[in-house]
Amino acid sequence: MKYLNLQVLTDLFYKLSIIKFPEETAWVPKQLSEHKLFKDYPHDKLQKVFKDYGLDDFRTKIDSKILKASSFNSVYSVMQTNILESNFPLTSLIKLYAKVYGNQSGKIEDDRIVYIRNVSSIQALFYNILDVMKKNNSATLKLPTSIRTEDKRLKYDAGASIIKVYNDINSKLNKVQKEFGKGLLQTSIVMPSIETSDAFSALSNAQYNFELVFSTNLMDLVGISDRGISSCQSLHDEATQCTRITQMNQQLIGTILSRYIGVVYITSGKNESDRGEQMIYRALVRQVASLETDDPAIYVDQIYPAPNDEIDQIMKRELQKHSKIPVISSGNPMTKSPGERYYVPDEENIPEEQESYRDPGVGYTREQLLRMKTSPDFKKRAIAAEKLPIDDIMDMIHDSSGDIRDAVIDRLAREKGYSSMDIYKLQDPGWDDEGVN
């Protein structure tokens, strides 16, 4: 009888404390809303640590002019990313064609090689122009200067729409793939559409008045990748029009339930498919701790839909106004990241497969991070990403890992101008010029 009473009380406790999804989240698949972790959650609303540091949920207006300029930079960045991902397999195709169709002197005679090389060359020129536009905060969709290949067969004039330039280069890539790459390309060289990208959508919406929102609200955490921004954490698949839990997006459960995670986003207030207000830019916000001192900090994760230094600064500035502890960020993942000096506290109640997805640069639990920092792969990436000063890596040229030696050699050649001879001497102090064949 006592057991029955205890069971009744336990059932009542969980019935009262279970996380309930509001009507506004009716679009969320039951696989998520009725997941065991939500049913077993011992509170009736999400418990987060941010209030302990003075960081309550808030919203504030931001300057739309700054946002618009940043939105242009995001479009430039997405174009650059797409160019890089396309150009790598394209370069491999050029090497293959040159080997088969080039003559022994190395002179290129085959028109196919010339065409493919020109497409690759114009891609590179366009990439460099986008880099200049980004550094200058150009805030325009017009090409500032003309670009053309050496033989002048491919060219785009100053004032041309960069959207049209991008699309025209893409049509040429499509031709290369269909006519020359059949059976030779392992991956597609065609770039994704820029007009349908989240970054272009953000630019198109940049005419509205904007607010920055920090939230630990259930609805906002559920919708981080379904309210204007898509990612591997999206619940809704636009291609299949299915809303479901997958092996990858199940990590959204950990993002929602973690005591250490909130979200910061920028919105115009416009509703996105009845799922809540549209997120034009967003980043997860994590409470982390210093690897050296265990002091807490607020960490702004990678910006979506694309890395953006200006948006990163806006988010950090507004969060710092409310936070009693330092606010740091991953910054641009292509540059140095302070996040690797911090770790995310462990939560035993969240299984590993449902732990929040973490972008590169975000710390792991203390034990994982310390273990990772001793691995050859971590050292190699740290050297290559220039997170270690050049003078601190000199001795690593003797490392037993060939990958690490290669990364060091590359840095020495680029930053100190070391020749092959200089590097040989570093590797073997007894080596002299006469020993070289």
C-alpha positions as CSV (number, residue, x, y, z in Angstrom):
1,M,0.0,0.0,0.0
2,K,2.9,2.3,0.9
3,Y,4.5,1.5,-2.5
4,L,1.2,2.4,-4.3
5,N,1.0,5.7,-2.5
6,L,4.6,6.5,-3.3
7,Q,4.0,5.6,-7.0
8,V,1.0,7.8,-7.2
9,L,3.0,10.7,-5.7
10,T,5.8,10.1,-8.1
11,D,3.4,10.0,-11.1
12,L,1.8,13.2,-9.9
13,F,5.2,14.9,-9.5
14,Y,6.2,14.1,-13.1
15,K,2.8,15.0,-14.4
16,L,3.1,18.4,-12.8
17,S,6.8,18.9,-13.7
18,I,7.1,17.5,-17.2
19,I,8.1,20.0,-20.0
20,K,5.0,20.8,-22.0
21,F,5.3,22.1,-25.5
22,P,3.0,25.0,-26.2
23,E,0.5,25.2,-29.1
24,E,2.9,27.3,-31.0
25,T,5.3,24.3,-31.3
26,A,2.6,22.0,-32.8
27,W,4.8,21.7,-35.9
28,V,7.5,20.0,-33.8
29,P,7.6,16.2,-34.4
30,K,6.3,14.0,-31.5
31,Q,9.6,12.1,-31.6
32,L,11.0,15.3,-30.0
33,S,8.2,16.7,-28.0
34,E,7.3,13.4,-26.4
35,H,10.9,12.2,-26.0
36,K,11.7,10.4,-22.8
37,L,14.2,13.1,-21.7
38,F,11.4,15.7,-21.7
39,K,9.0,13.4,-19.9
40,D,11.7,12.7,-17.2
41,Y,12.6,16.3,-16.8
42,P,12.1,17.2,-13.1
43,H,10.8,20.8,-13.7
44,D,7.9,22.3,-15.4
45,K,10.1,24.8,-17.3
46,L,13.7,24.9,-18.5
47,Q,16.3,25.5,-15.9
48,K,19.2,27.7,-17.0
49,V,22.3,29.1,-15.2
50,F,22.4,32.5,-16.9
51,K,20.3,34.3,-14.3
52,D,23.1,33.5,-11.8
53,Y,25.3,35.9,-13.8
54,G,22.7,38.6,-14.2
55,L,21.8,37.5,-17.8
56,D,18.0,37.4,-17.9
57,D,16.2,37.0,-21.2
58,F,16.0,40.4,-23.0
59,R,15.4,42.1,-26.3
60,T,16.8,45.4,-27.5
61,K,16.7,47.5,-30.8
62,I,19.8,47.6,-33.0
63,D,21.0,49.9,-35.8
64,S,19.6,48.6,-39.1
65,K,22.3,50.4,-41.0
66,I,25.0,48.3,-39.3
67,L,23.0,45.2,-39.8
68,K,22.6,45.9,-43.5
69,A,26.3,46.3,-44.1
70,S,27.0,43.1,-42.2
71,S,24.4,41.3,-44.3
72,F,26.3,42.2,-47.4
73,N,29.4,40.7,-45.9
74,S,27.6,37.5,-45.1
75,V,26.6,37.1,-48.8
76,Y,30.2,37.7,-49.8
77,S,31.4,35.0,-47.3
78,V,28.8,32.4,-48.5
79,M,29.9,33.0,-52.1
80,Q,33.6,32.6,-51.1
81,T,32.8,29.3,-49.2
82,N,30.9,27.9,-52.2
83,I,33.8,28.9,-54.6
84,L,36.4,27.2,-52.4
85,E,34.3,24.0,-52.2
86,S,33.8,24.0,-55.9
87,N,37.4,24.9,-56.9
88,F,39.0,22.0,-55.1
89,P,37.6,19.2,-57.3
90,L,37.9,21.5,-60.3
91,T,41.6,21.8,-59.7
92,S,41.9,18.0,-59.5
93,L,40.1,17.7,-62.9
94,I,42.5,20.2,-64.5
95,K,45.5,18.1,-63.3
96,L,44.0,15.0,-64.7
97,Y,43.2,16.6,-68.1
98,A,46.7,18.2,-68.3
99,K,48.3,14.8,-67.6
100,V,46.2,13.1,-70.4
101,Y,46.1,15.8,-73.0
102,G,49.1,18.1,-72.3
103,N,52.2,17.5,-74.4
104,Q,55.6,16.5,-72.9
105,S,56.9,20.1,-72.7
106,G,54.0,21.0,-70.5
107,K,52.5,23.3,-73.1
108,I,48.7,23.3,-73.0
109,E,47.2,22.6,-76.5
110,D,43.8,21.1,-75.8
111,D,40.9,23.5,-75.8
112,R,39.2,21.6,-73.0
113,I,42.1,22.2,-70.6
114,V,42.1,25.9,-71.6
115,Y,38.4,26.3,-70.9
116,I,38.5,24.5,-67.5
117,R,41.5,26.5,-66.4
118,N,39.8,29.7,-67.4
119,V,36.8,28.8,-65.3
120,S,39.0,28.0,-62.4
121,S,41.0,31.2,-62.9
122,I,37.9,33.4,-63.0
123,Q,36.6,31.8,-59.9
124,A,39.8,32.7,-58.1
125,L,39.7,36.3,-59.4
126,F,36.1,36.6,-58.2
127,Y,37.0,35.2,-54.8
128,N,39.7,37.8,-54.4
129,I,37.3,40.6,-55.4
130,L,34.8,39.4,-52.8
131,D,37.6,39.4,-50.2
132,V,38.4,43.1,-51.0
133,M,34.6,44.0,-50.9
134,K,34.3,42.3,-47.5
135,K,37.4,44.1,-46.0
136,N,36.1,47.4,-47.4
137,N,32.5,46.8,-46.1
138,S,31.4,47.7,-49.6
139,A,27.7,47.1,-48.9
140,T,26.9,46.7,-52.6
141,L,26.0,43.9,-55.0
142,K,28.0,45.5,-57.9
143,L,31.5,44.4,-59.0
144,P,33.9,47.3,-58.1
145,T,36.5,46.5,-60.8
146,S,36.6,44.4,-63.9
147,I,38.0,40.9,-63.8
148,R,39.3,38.8,-66.7
149,T,41.4,35.8,-67.5
150,E,44.9,36.2,-69.0
151,D,43.7,35.3,-72.5
152,K,40.6,37.6,-72.0
153,R,38.2,34.8,-73.0
154,L,36.3,35.2,-69.7
155,K,35.7,38.6,-68.3
156,Y,33.2,40.6,-66.2
157,D,33.0,44.4,-66.2
158,A,33.0,46.8,-63.3
159,G,29.4,47.5,-62.2
160,A,28.1,44.0,-63.1
161,S,25.9,42.4,-60.6
162,I,27.9,40.0,-58.4
163,I,24.8,37.7,-58.3
164,K,24.8,37.5,-62.1
165,V,28.6,37.0,-62.1
166,Y,28.2,34.2,-59.6
167,N,25.4,32.6,-61.6
168,D,27.3,32.9,-64.9
169,I,30.4,31.2,-63.4
170,N,28.1,28.5,-62.1
171,S,26.6,27.9,-65.5
172,K,30.1,27.4,-66.8
173,L,30.9,25.0,-64.0
174,N,27.7,23.1,-64.9
175,K,29.0,22.8,-68.5
176,V,32.4,21.5,-67.3
177,Q,30.7,19.0,-65.1
178,K,28.4,17.7,-67.8
179,E,30.7,17.8,-70.8
180,F,34.2,17.1,-69.3
181,G,33.8,15.7,-65.8
182,K,31.5,12.8,-66.5
183,G,33.0,9.7,-64.7
184,L,36.0,11.8,-63.6
185,L,34.6,13.9,-60.8
186,Q,33.9,12.3,-57.4
187,T,32.0,15.4,-56.1
188,S,29.9,18.1,-57.8
189,I,31.7,21.3,-58.8
190,V,28.4,23.2,-59.3
191,M,27.9,25.8,-56.5
192,P,24.7,26.1,-54.5
193,S,22.2,28.8,-55.5
194,I,23.0,32.1,-53.8
195,E,19.5,33.5,-54.1
196,T,18.0,30.7,-52.0
197,S,20.7,30.9,-49.3
198,D,19.9,32.0,-45.8
199,A,22.5,34.8,-46.1
200,F,20.8,36.3,-49.2
201,S,17.5,36.1,-47.3
202,A,19.0,38.0,-44.4
203,L,20.2,40.7,-46.8
204,S,16.7,40.9,-48.4
205,N,15.2,41.4,-45.0
206,A,17.7,44.0,-43.9
207,Q,15.3,46.9,-44.7
208,Y,13.2,46.3,-41.6
209,N,13.7,47.5,-38.0
210,F,15.6,45.0,-36.0
211,E,15.9,43.7,-32.5
212,L,18.5,41.5,-30.8
213,V,17.0,38.9,-28.5
214,F,18.7,36.7,-25.9
215,S,16.4,33.8,-24.9
216,T,16.3,30.6,-22.9
217,N,12.7,30.1,-24.0
218,L,11.7,26.6,-25.2
219,M,10.1,27.8,-28.4
220,D,13.3,29.8,-29.4
221,L,15.6,26.9,-28.7
222,V,13.5,24.4,-30.6
223,G,13.4,26.8,-33.6
224,I,17.1,27.6,-33.9
225,S,17.4,26.0,-37.3
226,D,13.7,26.2,-38.5
227,R,12.9,29.9,-38.3
228,G,14.7,31.3,-41.3
229,I,18.1,29.6,-40.8
230,S,18.8,26.0,-41.8
231,S,21.5,23.7,-40.5
232,C,22.2,20.1,-39.5
233,Q,20.0,20.8,-36.5
234,S,16.9,21.6,-38.7
235,L,13.8,19.5,-37.8
236,H,12.1,20.3,-41.1
237,D,13.6,19.0,-44.3
238,E,12.8,21.4,-47.2
239,A,13.7,18.8,-49.8
240,T,11.3,16.1,-48.5
241,Q,8.9,18.4,-46.7
242,C,9.2,16.0,-43.7
243,T,9.6,17.1,-40.1
244,R,11.4,14.5,-38.1
245,I,14.2,13.5,-35.7
246,T,17.4,12.2,-37.3
247,Q,20.7,10.9,-36.0
248,M,22.1,14.4,-36.4
249,N,19.4,16.7,-35.3
250,Q,18.6,14.7,-32.1
251,Q,21.4,16.7,-30.6
252,L,18.8,19.6,-30.5
253,I,17.4,17.8,-27.4
254,G,20.7,18.4,-25.5
255,T,20.7,22.1,-26.7
256,I,17.2,22.6,-25.3
257,L,17.7,20.8,-22.0
258,S,21.2,21.8,-21.1
259,R,21.4,24.2,-18.2
260,Y,24.3,26.0,-19.9
261,I,22.8,26.9,-23.3
262,G,20.6,29.8,-24.5
263,V,20.3,31.5,-27.9
264,V,20.9,35.0,-29.2
265,Y,19.3,36.1,-32.4
266,I,18.5,39.1,-34.5
267,T,14.9,39.5,-35.9
268,S,12.6,41.9,-37.7
269,G,9.7,40.4,-35.8
270,K,8.4,38.9,-39.0
271,N,6.7,35.4,-38.4
272,E,8.4,32.4,-40.0
273,S,6.0,29.7,-41.2
274,D,3.9,30.1,-37.9
275,R,6.9,28.8,-35.9
276,G,7.8,32.1,-34.3
277,E,9.6,35.2,-35.3
278,Q,12.2,34.9,-38.0
279,M,15.8,34.5,-37.0
280,I,18.0,36.5,-39.5
281,Y,21.2,35.8,-37.5
282,R,21.6,33.5,-34.5
283,A,24.2,31.9,-32.3
284,L,24.0,29.5,-29.4
285,V,25.1,31.1,-26.1
286,R,27.0,28.8,-23.7
287,Q,28.2,29.2,-20.2
288,V,31.7,27.8,-20.2
289,A,34.7,27.7,-17.8
290,S,38.3,28.5,-18.2
291,L,40.6,25.5,-18.6
292,E,43.3,27.2,-16.5
293,T,41.2,28.8,-13.6
294,D,37.7,27.3,-13.9
295,D,36.3,30.9,-13.9
296,P,33.0,31.1,-15.8
297,A,32.4,33.0,-19.0
298,I,29.6,33.5,-21.5
299,Y,30.5,32.1,-24.9
300,V,28.9,33.2,-28.2
301,D,29.1,30.2,-30.6
302,Q,29.5,30.4,-34.4
303,I,27.2,32.8,-36.2
304,Y,24.6,31.4,-38.6
305,P,23.8,31.5,-41.5
306,A,27.4,32.6,-42.1
307,P,30.4,33.8,-40.0
308,N,30.2,37.5,-39.6
309,D,32.6,39.6,-37.4
310,E,30.3,42.6,-37.2
311,I,27.3,40.6,-36.0
312,D,29.6,38.7,-33.6
313,Q,30.7,42.1,-32.1
314,I,27.1,43.3,-31.8
315,M,26.0,40.2,-30.0
316,K,28.9,40.2,-27.6
317,R,28.4,43.9,-26.8
318,E,24.7,43.6,-26.0
319,L,25.2,40.4,-23.9
320,Q,28.0,42.1,-22.0
321,K,25.7,44.9,-21.0
322,H,23.7,42.4,-19.0
323,S,26.3,39.8,-17.9
324,K,28.3,40.0,-14.7
325,I,31.0,37.8,-16.2
326,P,33.1,38.1,-19.4
327,V,31.5,37.5,-22.8
328,I,33.8,35.8,-25.4
329,S,33.2,34.3,-28.8
330,S,34.4,31.9,-31.3
331,G,34.8,34.8,-33.7
332,N,35.4,33.9,-37.3
333,P,36.2,30.1,-37.4
334,M,38.9,30.9,-40.0
335,T,40.8,32.9,-37.5
336,K,42.1,32.3,-33.9
337,S,39.4,31.2,-31.5
338,P,39.6,32.0,-27.7
339,G,37.0,29.2,-27.3
340,E,39.7,26.5,-27.2
341,R,40.9,27.8,-23.8
342,Y,37.5,27.1,-22.3
343,Y,35.4,24.0,-21.8
344,V,31.7,23.2,-21.5
345,P,30.6,21.7,-18.2
346,D,29.5,18.1,-18.3
347,E,25.9,17.0,-17.8
348,E,25.4,13.4,-16.8
349,N,21.6,13.5,-17.3
350,I,22.0,14.0,-21.1
351,P,23.2,11.0,-23.1
352,E,26.1,11.5,-25.4
353,E,24.1,11.0,-28.6
354,Q,21.7,13.8,-27.5
355,E,24.4,16.2,-26.3
356,S,24.3,19.7,-27.9
357,Y,26.0,19.9,-31.3
358,R,29.2,21.9,-31.0
359,D,30.9,23.8,-33.9
360,P,34.7,23.8,-34.2
361,G,36.4,26.0,-31.6
362,V,34.0,25.2,-28.8
363,G,35.6,23.5,-25.8
364,Y,34.7,20.0,-24.6
365,T,34.5,18.9,-21.0
366,R,37.7,19.4,-19.1
367,E,38.8,15.8,-19.4
368,Q,38.1,15.6,-23.1
369,L,39.8,18.9,-23.9
370,L,43.0,18.0,-22.0
371,R,43.1,14.6,-23.7
372,M,42.5,16.2,-27.1
373,K,45.3,18.8,-26.6
374,T,47.9,16.0,-26.4
375,S,46.8,14.4,-29.7
376,P,48.9,14.8,-32.9
377,D,45.8,15.8,-34.9
378,F,45.1,18.7,-32.5
379,K,48.7,19.9,-32.7
380,K,48.6,19.7,-36.5
381,R,45.4,21.8,-36.7
382,A,46.7,24.3,-34.1
383,I,49.9,24.8,-36.1
384,A,48.1,25.0,-39.5
385,A,45.5,27.5,-38.1
386,E,48.4,29.6,-36.7
387,K,47.1,29.4,-33.1
388,L,50.7,28.7,-32.0
389,P,53.4,31.4,-32.5
390,I,56.0,30.5,-35.0
391,D,58.8,30.5,-32.5
392,D,57.0,28.0,-30.3
393,I,56.7,25.4,-33.0
394,M,60.3,25.2,-34.2
395,D,61.1,22.1,-32.2
396,M,58.1,20.3,-33.6
397,I,59.9,19.9,-36.9
398,H,61.4,16.8,-35.2
399,D,58.0,15.4,-34.2
400,S,57.4,11.7,-35.0
401,S,54.2,12.6,-36.7
402,G,54.7,13.4,-40.4
403,D,51.5,15.5,-40.5
404,I,52.9,17.8,-37.7
405,R,56.3,18.1,-39.5
406,D,54.5,19.1,-42.7
407,A,52.4,21.7,-40.9
408,V,55.5,23.2,-39.3
409,I,57.4,23.2,-42.6
410,D,54.5,25.0,-44.4
411,R,54.5,27.7,-41.7
412,L,58.2,28.2,-41.9
413,A,58.2,28.5,-45.6
414,R,55.3,31.0,-45.6
415,E,56.2,33.1,-42.5
416,K,60.0,33.0,-42.4
417,G,60.7,32.4,-46.1
418,Y,62.7,29.3,-45.3
419,S,64.0,27.4,-48.3
420,S,64.2,23.6,-48.6
421,M,67.9,23.9,-47.7
422,D,67.1,25.8,-44.5
423,I,64.5,23.2,-43.5
424,Y,66.9,20.3,-44.1
425,K,69.5,22.0,-41.8
426,L,66.8,22.5,-39.1
427,Q,65.9,18.8,-39.3
428,D,69.5,17.7,-39.3
429,P,72.0,20.2,-37.7
430,G,74.9,18.1,-39.1
431,W,73.7,18.7,-42.7
432,D,75.9,21.0,-44.9
433,D,75.5,22.3,-48.4
434,E,78.0,19.7,-49.7
435,G,75.6,17.0,-48.6
436,V,73.0,18.1,-51.1
437,N,72.9,16.2,-54.3
